Amino acid sequence: MKKLKSFGGKNLGGRTKQLNQLQKIQEEVQERMKKVEESFSQIELEVTVGGGAVKIIATADRKIKELNIDDDLYEDKDMMKDLLIAAVNELMEKIEQKREEELAKVTQELLPFGM
C-alpha cells in the first residue's frame, strides 16, 4: 500500500489506521444506540401522585400505557388538573433520566475513557 502524504509532505499512514478505528467505533456506537432506542418501547415507568389518586404508566419512548384517576377527583377538577400536571411532569423527568442512563451505558462501554 502506498503511503499517503498530507499537503505538508508528512506521512499519513498511521493516522489512516486511527481514523478507520474511530469510524468503526462510531458505527458500532450508532448501531448500539439504535438498538437502545428500539428497546425504549419495552421499558415501563410508573408515577403515582396525590397518595395514589393519580397513577400513570408509560414507556421510555414517551407513550402513555395506562392512566388511573381516583373517582373522588372528578368532583374537584382543579385538584385533578394539578395532580395530572404534577404526575406528567414527574413522569417526563423519569423518562428522560432513564433514557440518559441507557444511552450513557452504550457510550461508556464503547468509547475509550467514557468520552
N, C-alpha and C positions, 0 to 999 in steps of 0.2 A: 504494500500500500504506500502510495506516495505521501510524503509528509506535507501537510498543509502549512502555508505560511500566511501570517497576517500582513496587513499593509506595511507594518514596521519591519517586516522581514523575520519576525520571531516565529519559532515553530509552534504550531497549534495542536500537534499530535496528542499530547496529554490532556489538553482541555477538551478535545472532542470526546474522549472516553468519559470524562467527568460530565459533560453535557448529556451524553447518552444515558448515563446512570441517573442523572437528575430527571430526564424525560421519562425513564421507566418508573421512577418513584412517583412522579406526577401522575402518570397514567394509572398506577396502582391506587393512589390516593383517590383519584376521581372515581374509579371503579368501586372502591370500598364505600365512598361517600354515597354513591348512587344506591348501593345495597342498604345502607343505613337509612337513607331517605325512604326507601320502599318498606323497611321494617317499621317505620313510624305508625303505619296503619294498624299494627298489631299491639302497640304499646298503649295500655289504657291508664288514664289518670283520673282520680276522683277528688272532688272537693265537696265539703259539707260546711254550711254556714248556718247561723241562727239556731244553734243547738240541734241541728238535724232538720230544720224547717225547709231548707233548700239543699238539694244534692244534685250535682252534675257529674256525669261520667263522659269523658271524651278521649279521643285517641291523640297521640302525639303529632298526627298530621292535621290537627285542628278540626276534627269532625266530632260534633256532639252526638253521643250514642244514646244517652238517657238523661232525662230531666225530671226530678221528683220535687213537687211543691206540696207542703203540708196544706191540708184543706182549710185550716184556720186563717191562712194568709190571704185567701180570696176575699175576706172581709176587710182587710186593711191593705189597700192597693199601694199606698206609699211605702209601707213596710216591705211588701213583696218586691216592689221595684228596687228598693235599697238593697235587699238581700240578694236579688238576682244580679245586680250590678257588682256587688262585692264578690259573689261566687264566680262570675265570669272573669272578673279581673284577676282573682286569685288563681283560677284555672289557667288563664293565659300565661301568667308568670310561671306556673309549674311546668307548663308545656315548653316554654322557651328554655327553662333551666334544664329539663330533660333532654331536649334537642341538642343544646350546647354540650352537655355531658357526653352524649353518644357520639357526636361529631368529634369532640376532643379526643376520645379514645382512639379513633382512627388516626388522627394526626400524630398522637403520641407514639403509637405503635409503629408507624411507617417512616416518620421523618426523623432524621438524626437530631439528637438533642432536643426533641419536642418543639421544633421550630414553629 
